[in-house]
């Protein structure tokens, strides 16, 4: 639906107070931390050679000093890692009446166009941050679902799969639900989110068509996976691969067959088990870093993205290895600090809380080894220099679009470690 006067009534001073509040949280930490590589603007694929092994054409002569034979040269193994950018487009529309009635400070708190553009940016960055973590892996896995509902269906998300940041602000968004293997849709029609509960970890949906749910044809089963509409089909994934998927891919990654190539694989460390998750600890983080060091991570600073539920547990431990050199900052060691730092065998370890991280997981990443590759970051401009804005045909309004064409890439997947089976509460 387009934004009309009725949907923008929060702008008008005769209805509300002096300031428009942005209710949707916007904490896109990972996306902001990973640079877009301006030098690698894509026309087709981005290709980067990666070395997977050392030279091995050695000959051992012993102590005799004999004229011994030399073994053949055996060169190092090199592959070409490649990636294509993925497109993401956001359309938004606003009525001429809404623009006219917010044209001056005397009429409204903020210009409607400025508000719409700001919210478009918040919206597309929200989708991109979700992809940075869980692109091609799904928004969540189902714990239970109401099989008797006819007009609205309440879906409970597994504790380990819940991340408040994924769902905040998604009322009205359309999603699709697949079986665990993404081989078939559990509900054939498109569904719309009509509400969600952060405390109950539930999402309420209805059919976009307005029809009723039919049982068993529209039953949602345990371990079904939810995607934003269009992000996946039963034959393809239309979003870029996030750190979750990169960390666990052991078949083919960025065009490289990596089943027998540990140096081109991420790491996975079990904090607990599927049936008995355990609270995340500093010791488990260091275990994850050890697995990364084994694959070549040396004196590199790393960042650990955790769900806010695990924040307090780690905060109580951080004094053991906190930074106490000349760079020490007390702000990073106070209760409620934004980051926790301590030393590990690799160097500095920085803990960052993110509402986009699911409660049962945590991710250790060397941010400097990640980059965003594509033809353009988020923009309102067309490639020819014009703007994605036009008068709507047959409607009294204006349409705006913002667009990006990019993907997450690393030539060192071993710079990512997934910690899983973490106690959610």
ABEGO torsion letter per residue (X at the ends): XBBBAAAAAAABAAABBABBBBABBBBBAAAAABBBBAAABBABBBBBBBBABBBABBBBAEAAGBBBBBBBBBBBBBBBBBBBBBBBBBBBBBBAAAAAAAABAAABABBAAAAAAAAAAAAAAAAAAAAAAABGAEABBBABBBAABAABBBBBBBAAABBAAAABGABGBBBBBBBAAGABBABABBBBBAEBBAAAGBBBBBBAAGBBBBOAAABBBBGBBBBBBGABBAABBABBBBAAAAAABAABBGGBBAAABAAABBBBBBABBAABBBBBBAAAAAAAAAAAAAAGBBBBBBBBBBBAAAAAAAAAAAAAABBABAABBAAAABBGBABBBBBBAAEBBBBBBBAABBAABBBBBBAAABBBBEABBBBABBAAGBBBBBBBBGBBBBBBBBBBBBBBBBABAAABBBBBGBBAX
